[in-house]
Amino acid sequence: MKDFSELERKLQVAFRDQDLLRQALVHRSYLNENPGFSLAHNERLEFLGDAVLEVVVTEYLYQKYPNPEGELTNWRAALVNAIMLSLIANRLGLEDFLYLSRGEAKDVGTKARQYILANAMEAVIGAIYLDQGMAGASGFIHREILVELPEVLANKLYLDPKSRFQELAQDKAGTTPHYLVLDEHGPDHAKEFRVGLYIGDELVAEGTGSSKQEAQVAAAEAGLKAKQWDKQ
């Protein structure tokens, strides 16, 4: 059995019931291969943690900032989305403690793993809430998640990639970028689109996706990196 005391040290939370923390890291796939395991998967804890996280972040933003509801909503989304939560999960070393099937365990660095980590992060918050109450969960969220807010605001990470690229292109190049479909293939129910992102005649980056919108977002993400604008 895994030793979770090191994870408790990283989380700065001493659990009264360590099985709550352990359950927060149990992916459904693990139980498919280990049906006799003593704990359930983490999806109910994830459901609870998602709600606790949203309440704590929302209250903090409401109390600290007089900004309009739409702006606060965007800021909150940047703090609680799968990308941010998976990054925080990696920083805390959750991946080393996940209970995964053999197949999932090999699937390192993929978007699927990103979602597993983000969901585990929410489940950990749910576990802390059940074990330590709202005060304990709120302290953890302030310490590990709300601490990211200054960077979110400074780098405008609350803007989606297309909006960020457009704003930076207008600021730095004085023009509005545009997208062109370069290729599409596959049957109607499983189309794959390849889209080019252009500033004027310059092809900045390409992106692929199962819809034009998804491909444009992928191209914008690639464009931010290609222009080294992803930290601006």
Helices and strands as residue ranges (DSSP letters): H 5-11, H 18-24, H 28-33, H 43-64, H 69-80, H 82-92, G 94-97, H 102-106, H 111-144, G 146-148, H 149-154, H 161-172, E 178-185, G 188-190, E 192-199, E 202-209, H 212-226
